[in-house]
Every structure is written in C-alpha cells, then in structure tokens.
Amino acid sequence: MAKILSRTQIDAIVALPGPKRYQHFIKVVADWEVVWGLYKDGWALASTEDGEKVFPVWPAKEYADMCAGGEWEEYEVKSFSVDELMTELVPSLKNDGVLVGVFYTPSDNGVVPDMEQFIEDINAELEKY
C-alpha cells in the first residue's frame, strides 16, 4: 500500500548518500510491497559508466516522479508489486544481463548492487514481515 510522503520526508531521504537510500529502499518496498519505475513502451533504462544496462527503481512514486525528466521526460511513473519484481522482473533482468539501479535522484545515480546481493537483501527484509 503506497503512502503519501511529505516534502520534508522526500527532501531528507533524497539527501541521504546512496548506500543509505539503498537501505531505505529495501525496508520500504518490503513494508509497502510496491516498487516504482518509469515506463513508456517499455521500462526506462540507464547505463553504468562502463556501459552496462541498468533498470532504475524507486521505493515511492514521488521519488520516481523527480527523475521523470531529461531523457525520461516522456516516461510515466508506474508501479509493480515486490512479488512481480522478484518472480518476473529480476529473473528477466538477470537473463538479459541488466542490473538494478536502486533509488536514482535528480543529482545522483542510484546504487547498483550485485544482483545476488539485491535478491538476498530484499528476501531477508521480506522475511521480517
């Protein structure tokens, strides 16, 4: 269930360094059971500095909205369940050699964890619920 975030909450979380935003993402998506991405005829992708494809994800609509500009201006914010992420998207991403980019901000690239670490972190947090 998505919650409404205050401007103060949003600003505080966006100001965190990448690893702290990653931890926040893991906790929030396990709690709310929803993940957000950007979509237009397919999901938005980014790239690492060495050219690897990255699928950016956010823990709340407001954060994804902040990044729906520039090259992603035509994209709409779209949600999917944690279950869809883990059972459909992650296996497909792994198969295609695409990494997960957690919690991009307008001024900072997201954290790009090793896929196995990402799966482990989400599953460990989900077990708490």
C-alpha positions as CSV (number, residue, x, y, z in Angstrom):
1,M,0.0,0.0,0.0
2,A,1.5,3.3,-1.1
3,K,1.7,6.1,1.4
4,I,1.7,9.8,0.9
5,L,5.1,11.4,1.7
6,S,5.6,14.9,2.9
7,R,8.0,17.3,1.2
8,T,10.2,17.2,4.3
9,Q,10.4,13.3,4.2
10,I,11.2,13.4,0.5
11,D,14.0,16.0,0.9
12,A,15.5,14.2,3.8
13,I,15.6,10.8,2.1
14,V,16.9,12.3,-1.3
15,A,19.7,14.0,0.6
16,L,21.0,10.7,2.0
17,P,24.1,9.1,0.5
18,G,23.5,6.2,-2.0
19,P,24.0,3.3,0.5
20,K,21.5,4.8,3.0
21,R,19.0,5.3,0.2
22,Y,19.5,1.7,-0.8
23,Q,18.8,0.6,2.8
24,H,15.7,2.8,2.8
25,F,14.5,1.3,-0.5
26,I,14.9,-2.3,0.8
27,K,12.9,-1.5,4.0
28,V,10.1,0.5,2.3
29,V,9.5,-1.9,-0.6
30,A,9.3,-4.9,1.8
31,D,6.9,-3.0,4.0
32,W,4.7,-1.4,1.3
33,E,5.2,-4.3,-1.2
34,V,5.3,-1.9,-4.1
35,V,8.2,-0.7,-6.4
36,W,8.2,2.1,-8.8
37,G,9.8,2.5,-12.2
38,L,9.4,4.7,-15.3
39,Y,7.6,3.3,-18.3
40,K,7.0,4.3,-22.0
41,D,6.6,1.4,-24.5
42,G,9.0,-0.4,-22.1
43,W,10.8,0.3,-18.8
44,A,13.3,3.2,-18.7
45,L,16.9,2.0,-18.6
46,A,20.1,3.8,-17.6
47,S,23.7,2.8,-18.0
48,T,26.7,2.4,-15.8
49,E,29.9,4.3,-16.6
50,D,31.2,1.1,-18.3
51,G,28.0,0.9,-20.5
52,E,26.1,-1.9,-18.6
53,K,22.3,-1.5,-18.8
54,V,20.6,-0.6,-15.5
55,F,16.9,-0.8,-14.6
56,P,16.2,2.1,-12.2
57,V,13.7,1.5,-9.4
58,W,12.3,3.7,-6.5
59,P,10.5,3.0,-3.3
60,A,7.8,5.6,-3.8
61,K,6.1,7.4,-6.7
62,E,7.3,10.8,-5.5
63,Y,11.0,9.8,-6.0
64,A,10.4,8.3,-9.4
65,D,8.5,11.5,-10.4
66,M,11.6,13.6,-9.5
67,C,13.6,11.6,-12.1
68,A,10.9,11.7,-14.9
69,G,12.7,14.5,-16.8
70,G,15.5,14.9,-19.3
71,E,16.0,11.6,-21.2
72,W,13.0,10.2,-19.3
73,E,10.7,13.2,-19.8
74,E,8.2,11.2,-21.9
75,Y,8.0,8.4,-19.3
76,E,5.2,7.8,-16.8
77,V,5.7,6.6,-13.3
78,K,4.4,3.1,-13.0
79,S,4.2,0.7,-10.0
80,F,4.5,-3.0,-9.8
81,S,4.5,-5.4,-6.8
82,V,7.5,-6.7,-5.0
83,D,6.3,-10.2,-6.0
84,E,6.4,-9.2,-9.7
85,L,9.9,-7.7,-9.2
86,M,11.2,-10.9,-7.6
87,T,9.4,-13.6,-9.7
88,E,9.3,-11.9,-13.1
89,L,11.5,-8.8,-13.5
90,V,14.6,-9.9,-11.6
91,P,14.9,-13.3,-13.4
92,S,14.3,-11.5,-16.8
93,L,16.9,-8.8,-15.9
94,K,19.5,-11.4,-14.9
95,N,18.9,-13.3,-18.1
96,D,19.4,-10.1,-20.1
97,G,22.4,-9.0,-18.2
98,V,20.6,-5.9,-16.9
99,L,21.5,-4.6,-13.4
100,V,19.1,-3.0,-10.9
101,G,19.7,0.7,-10.1
102,V,18.2,1.5,-6.8
103,F,16.9,5.0,-6.0
104,Y,18.4,7.4,-8.5
105,T,17.9,11.1,-7.7
106,P,18.0,14.1,-10.0
107,S,21.6,14.7,-8.8
108,D,22.9,11.2,-8.1
109,N,23.0,7.9,-9.8
110,G,21.4,5.1,-7.9
111,V,23.2,2.3,-6.1
112,V,23.8,-0.7,-8.5
113,P,24.2,-3.7,-6.2
114,D,25.3,-7.2,-7.4
115,M,22.0,-8.9,-8.4
116,E,22.5,-11.8,-6.0
117,Q,23.1,-9.3,-3.1
118,F,19.9,-7.4,-4.2
119,I,17.8,-10.6,-4.1
120,E,19.3,-11.6,-0.8
121,D,18.6,-8.1,0.8
122,I,15.0,-8.0,-0.4
123,N,14.3,-11.6,0.7
124,A,15.9,-11.1,4.1
125,E,13.8,-7.9,4.7
126,L,10.6,-9.6,3.4
127,E,11.1,-12.5,5.9
128,K,10.6,-9.9,8.7
129,Y,7.0,-9.3,7.6
